[in-house]
């Protein structure tokens, strides 16, 4: 069992050994992540759990590489996003609309 940081480092070592880092660009990794999101959407549509898990992992690998190329800490980015949303109040309706709570 890996911690997040351990598996992130293994992915970065893997990417460096294959020259993804430093030869890829942030844009190329971002476009690859978008492609993998398409595969995730396709797998979700088919309710193919093994393919869903594979695609989620592939998206994360691309984002880890993207962050490395941008010299960003992925956990720091995630914490920043959480800090922005943590106090939002409301409910997601069955139709997918988010209704904010009145202040």
C-alpha positions in Angstrom: 0.0 0.0 0.0 1.3 3.4 -1.1 0.7 6.8 0.4 -0.3 9.4 -2.1 3.2 11.0 -2.0 4.9 7.6 -2.5 2.9 6.7 -5.6 3.4 10.3 -6.9 7.1 9.9 -6.6 7.0 6.5 -8.3 5.0 8.0 -11.2 7.5 10.8 -11.5 10.4 8.3 -11.6 8.6 6.3 -14.2 8.0 9.5 -16.3 11.6 10.6 -16.0 12.9 7.1 -17.0 10.7 7.3 -20.1 11.8 10.9 -20.8 8.2 12.2 -20.5 9.7 14.6 -18.0 11.5 16.7 -19.3 10.6 16.1 -23.0 6.8 16.6 -22.6 5.2 20.0 -22.3 2.5 21.1 -19.9 0.2 21.4 -22.9 0.9 17.9 -24.2 0.2 16.4 -20.7 -2.9 18.5 -20.4 -4.2 17.4 -23.8 -3.4 13.8 -22.8 -5.4 14.3 -19.6 -8.4 15.6 -21.6 -8.1 12.5 -23.9 -8.1 10.2 -20.8 -11.2 12.1 -19.5 -12.9 11.2 -22.7 -12.1 7.5 -22.0 -13.4 8.0 -18.5 -16.7 9.4 -19.8 -16.9 6.5 -22.3 -16.3 3.9 -19.5 -18.8 5.7 -17.3 -21.4 5.5 -20.0 -20.8 1.8 -20.3 -20.7 1.3 -16.5 -17.4 -0.5 -17.0 -15.9 -0.3 -13.6 -12.4 -1.7 -14.5 -12.2 0.8 -17.4 -13.4 3.6 -15.0 -10.6 2.8 -12.5 -8.0 2.6 -15.3 -9.1 5.9 -16.8 -9.2 7.7 -13.4 -5.6 6.5 -12.8 -4.5 7.7 -16.3 -6.0 11.1 -15.7 -4.2 11.4 -12.4 -0.9 10.3 -14.0 -1.2 13.0 -16.6 -2.1 15.6 -14.0 0.9 14.6 -11.9 3.1 15.0 -14.9 1.5 18.3 -15.8 2.1 19.6 -12.2 5.7 18.4 -12.3 6.3 20.2 -15.6 4.7 23.4 -14.2 6.5 23.0 -10.8 3.2 22.8 -9.0 2.4 20.7 -5.9 -0.7 18.7 -6.7 -1.8 18.5 -3.1 -1.3 22.2 -2.7 -3.6 22.8 -5.7 -6.2 20.4 -4.2 -6.0 22.1 -0.8 -6.4 25.5 -2.5 -9.5 24.3 -4.3 -10.9 22.9 -1.1 -10.3 26.1 0.7 -12.4 27.9 -2.0 -15.3 25.5 -1.8 -15.4 24.4 1.8 -17.8 27.1 3.1 -20.2 27.0 0.1 -23.7 26.0 1.1 -26.4 24.5 -1.1 -27.7 21.4 -2.6 -27.3 19.6 -5.9 -30.7 19.0 -7.4 -31.5 15.7 -9.3 -31.4 17.6 -12.6 -27.7 18.6 -11.9 -28.4 22.2 -10.9 -26.6 23.5 -7.8 -28.9 25.7 -5.7 -27.0 28.0 -3.4 -28.3 28.4 0.1 -29.7 31.9 0.9 -27.2 34.0 2.9 
